[in-house]
C-alpha cells in the first residue's frame, strides 16, 4: 500500500502509509491537538465549510480535518487493505503468519 490513496471527501485523498490515526474530533485532548496544529501551521482543512467529523493524524505531525465520518474512512482503509491482500497473496500470508 505504498502509493495508495484514500478518499477523505470532496475529491481529496491522503497517502495511506502516512496516516497514523483517524479520530473523532469531540474529545478535549483532540481539540487541544487541533489548536496546537493550527498555531504551528500544520492544520489542513478539507471540510469545504462543513462540520468536521474526523481528524486524520499524519506521521509528519499534520492534522487533516475531514467532513467524512471516521468509520467511513476506516472502512475505506480496510477495503484498500483487503484489495492489496487479494492482489498479493504472498504478502497476505506473511502478514498473517507474523501476527
N, C-alpha and C positions, 0 to 999 in steps of 0.2 A: 504493500500500500504506500510505496514511497511517494509517488506523484499523484496520488488520488486526491480528489477534491470532494468536499461535502457541501451541498447547498444549504445555506443558512438563511435564505429568504431574499426575495426581490432580486434574483439573479446574482446574488453574492455567494462566493464559495471560499472555503478555507482548506488549506492542505491538511489532510487527516493526521499526518505524523507530527504536526506542530501543536495539536490540541492536547492539553493536559487534563482539562476538566470542562464539563458543561454543567452549570449550576443555576439554581433558581435565584432570582435577584432579591428575594424578600427578606433574607436574614440581615441582621445588623452587621456582622463581620463582612459580608459580601458588599453591603452598601459602603462600608469604610474602604474596602479594597477598590471599589469603583471610584470613589472620590480621590483616593491616592493616585490611581491611574490617570484620572483627569488632570490632576496637578502636575504629574510627570509627563503629560502629553503622550500617554500610552493607551488612550481610550479610543476605540473605533466604534462609531455608532452607525449601524446599518439598518435601523428600525424604520427608516423613511417616515419619521414623525409618529409612529405608532407606539403602543405600550411595549416596554422591554419585558420579555417573558423568559429570556435565557441569557446568560453571560458565559461566553467561552473564554477560558483562561489558556493563553498560549505559552509555549516554552520560552518565548522572548520577553515575557513579562507584560505583553499587551493583553488588554481585555477587549472583547468584541461584544457589543450589545446587539441582540437579535430579537425580533418580534415573533420568532418561531418557538413553540413550546420545547423545553428541554427533552421531554420524552420523544418528541418527533425527531429531533436531532439525533438522539441516541438510537432510534430505530433506523435512521438513515445510515449512521455509522455501522450498526450491526449488519445491515443489508450489504454495505460495501465490503465488510469483513467476510461475510458469507460468500459473496461473489468472488472475492480473492481466493478463498479456500477451494471453491469449485474450479477455479481456473488453474490452481497449482496444488494438486492433491498431495504431493510430496511435502510441501511446506506445511500443509494442514496436519499431516501425520507427525511431523517433527514437533509442532506446537502442542499437539495433544499429548504426545509422549512426555514432553517437558513439564507439563502442568501437574 
